[in-house]
Amino acid sequence: MRKTLLLLILLPLLVVAQENKKPDVWSPLKYFIGTWKGTGKGEPGVSKVERSYQAILNGKYIQINHKSIYAPQEKNPKGETHEDLGFFSYDRARKQFVLRQFHLEGFVNQFKGEISEDGKLIVFTSESIENIPAGYRAKETYKILNENEFTETFEIAEPGKDFVVYSQNQFQRQK
C-alpha cells in the first residue's frame, strides 16, 4: 500500500520532468565543434584550408573561423589569403538554422539551413548577400563523410542562372 501511494505521488513529478526535457536543437551541428584542416580547389586555384568551430555565449551560437591560403599558381599568380568569420544560430520561430558569414572581401552572407533526415547532408541557401550586385545567390553544402571528415561545396548563381561550383574543400578533424 505504501509503495502504491508513493508511486501515485511521484508519478506526476516524473511525467513533468520528462515533458520539460527538450531535445537539443544543436545536435545536428555539434559534429563540427573542433579544429579542422584540409585542402581546397576552385576558381582561385588550389588551397590549404583551416577552420574551427566553437560554441559561444552559453551555447546559443557556434562561431566559425575560416582561412584559405592559395599559393601562387598559374590560375592565381599572386596567390591570396581568404578569411571569413561565421556564426550558426537557431531561429526558433522558423525552426531552422541560420548561417551568417563575414568575409575579408566585404561580403556578408545570410543563409537558411536544411538538414537531411540522416543528418549527413546540410545545405545552406542564401537569403541575402551584401556588397554584391542584386540577384546573386549562393549555396553552401556540407557532406559528412565519417566521424572525422567532411566536404564543403560553395556555389554561386548569377542573376537568372543556375548554381555553379566556386570552390570545394575537404576537411579532416584535428582535435
Secondary structure by P-SEA (a helix, b strand, c coil): caaaaaaaaaaaaaaaaaaacccccccccccccbbbbbccccccccccccbbbbbcccccbbbbbbbbbbcccccccccbbbbbbbbbbbcccccbbbbbbbbccbbbbbbbbbbcccccbbbbbbcccccccccbbbbbbbbbcccccbbbbbbbbcccccccccbbbbbbbcc
